[in-house]
Amino acid sequence: GGGDGGSSETPQQAGNSGAEDDADDAAEPNDGGADNVSTGDAESKGDATPDDSVPAGGTTGISDDLGPEQEFRDGGIVEPTGSPTIEVRATASPTSAQPSSSPTTAQPSSFPTTHSTEEPTTAEPTSLPTFVPTSFPTYAPTAEPTIQCNMDEVERHSAILAQLEAISDATDLRRTTTPQGKAVDWLVFEDPSYLCADDIHLIQRYVLAVIYYSTGGDETWLTCSKTEDIANTCVIGERYLSNYHECVWSGIGCNADNFVTKIAFEENGLSGTIPTEIGALHTLKTIRMERGQLSGPIPETIGALTNLEKLDMDYNKLWGTLPSSLQHLSKLELIDLNHNELSGSIDVLSGLSNLFFIQLQSNFFSGTVPEALGSLQKLRELVFEHCVSR
């Protein structure tokens, strides 16, 4: 957290300060090479060598009585490949020094450049040449299109809503002005991935969309928002709500199975609140949403993130007490919430035996420092300064 030991990691810059640097082990995936083919051109250039074209003691096939001016030299005679059906010999006295305007096909010119085939490859054009459009061009839909997800649009919408009601309020899902409603509309009607209701990544793609809308993605984000704007660049990763897999969206890290393990933003203009749906990302290990304008409480659903190791939300405007569900985060190693407006007791941290970094200064916590914190064998840094009770 800035000069107080917090993280400085952003999607556009790597690295952290203080003890966080050593703790950050989140891995990102992320989104084959082309075969090189080389072919010889011996056939086009000819396989014959000078020794092959005139055998020792042999003849070129031209009468020995020809004078020097009638002799063909330097490749003047082109040897046909295979066994030619017609043997062409030069006459003693060519009928013309220059090829006629309409040469016969049987007599080659004085210096032929290549042999044409006896018969043209295609004597007549096909009945349906390629430049004539077909009756049913490929870009036109078929008369009976395949139904994706084995259901029509209305059925798919209803099936997706039924799945999402397990983590979101049914009313919020159906209101177009809520982050949840906006996320559903994007997922069902705009998202090119066109996920089915039973897709294993449906929930996490929806949750990330909810986080986007809940934290001001369209209004206050500085980079990588859905809006394509020259000023709104995305240096690392792809834009949020793009047609790419969510694992390559900027600030997102995933495991080998493409489940989200990391959400990392710093100084990206995040505002609004942290949605309760974040608790549905069960594989999440790292949350970093630093130096923004986030407000409201830390949701109780965060206690469902039993794989969480790092929670870093310093320099925001979060208020309320530490959620009691934090006690379930047995793998938590780092909690960095300095410079917020949090209040109440910190007793909930006493049983988190894997904690090595606690930074809570510049908040409104009250009460006493729990004696049990002294039994945390891995604890290396504990900062409480400038905590003023309201």
Residue, then its C-alpha position, 0 to 999 in steps of 0.5 A: g500500500g504505497g509508502d506503507g508497504g502495500s502492493s503496487e502491482t498493476p495489469q500494466q506493470a509487474g512487481n510489488s514492494g515489501a513483503e508482498d513481492d515475495a508472496d505474489d506467486a500467482a501465475e497467469p496462462n493466458d490465448g503452435g507454430a506454422d509448418n514451413v514447407s519448401t518444394g524443389d523446382a527441378e522440374s521447372k528448371g530441367d534436370a539435365t546437366p551438360d554431361d547428360s545432354v551430350p553423352a561422351g562420343g554421342t550425338t545431339g541428334i542434329s545432322d553432322d552435315l549442318g554448318p555452324e550457322q545452323e547448329f543449336r548451341d547453349g540449350g537451343i534444343v530442349e530435351p522433353t521429359g519422359s518418352p516424347t511422342i514426337e521427335v522434333r529435329a531442326t531442318a538443314s535450312p530453316t524456312s524462316a529466321q523469325p517465327s511466323s506470326s501464326p506458327t504451327t503447333a508441330q514446329p517449335s520456334s528457334f529458341p523455345t522457352t518451354h514445352s507446352t502440353e500436347e492437350p490443354t489442361t481444360a479445353e472448355p470452361t466449366s459450365l459453372p465458372t467460379f466467378v458465378p455465385t452459387s444459388f446458396p453462397t456460404y455466408a447465407p444461413t441455411a434454411e434450417p440453421t443448427i440450434q445452438c445449446n439445443m434450445d432457442e434464444v428464449e429458452r437459453h435466456s431462461a436457462i442461464l437465468a436459472q443458473l445465475e439465480a444460485i449466486s445473484d438476486a433474481t430481481d437484480l438479474r432482471r433489472t437492466t440498470t443493475p450490474q447483474g442485469k447488465a452482465v446478463d444482457w451482455l452475456v446472453f445478447e452481446d457476448p460472441s462466445y455464446l455460452c450455454a447454460d451448462d458451460i463450466h465457465l459460465i459462472q466466472r464469465y458472468v461474475l467478472a462481468v458483474i465486477y466490471y459493471s459494479t466497479g465503474g467499468d464503463e464510466t471510471w476505468l482508465t484502461c482496458s474497459k469495454t469501450e474502444d477508445i484511443a485514450n483507453t489503451c490496454v497494454i497487457g491483456e485484452r479488454y474486458l468484455s471482449n470476445y476473448h476468453e476471460c482468462v486473457w482479459s487484462g488483470i485476470g490470471c487463471n490456472a491450467d484449467n482456465f479457472v480464475t485465480k487472480i484479479a489484479f488492478e491498481e490505479n485503474g479508476l475502480s469505483g462503486t462497490i465490490p459485488t457479493e458475486i465475487g464469492a463464487l470464484h472459488t479458485l481465486k487466490t489473489i485479489r488486488m484492487e488498490r488505489g481506487q475509489l471503491s466504497g461500501p463494505i467488504p462482502e461477507t461472501i468473501g469467506a467462500l474463497t477458501n483458496l484466497e492467499k492475498l487480499d489487497m485493497d488499500y487506498n480506497k474508501l471501504w467502510g464497515t467492519l471486517p467480515s466475520s467470514l474471514q475466519h474461514l480463509s485458512k490459506l490467507e497469507l497477506i491482508d493489506l487494507n490500510h488507508n480505508e474507512l474500516s472500523g470495529s474489531i480485528d479479532v477475526l484475524s486471530g485464528l489465521s495461522n498462515l498470515f505473515f503480513i497484516q497492514l491496517q493503518s489509517n482506518f477507524f478500528s477500535g478495541t485492543v490488539p488480540e493477544a492471539l496474534g502473538s501466536l501466529q508463527k509466520l507473522r513477519e509484519l504487523v502495522f496498526e498506526h494511525c487507527v483512530s476510533r470514531 
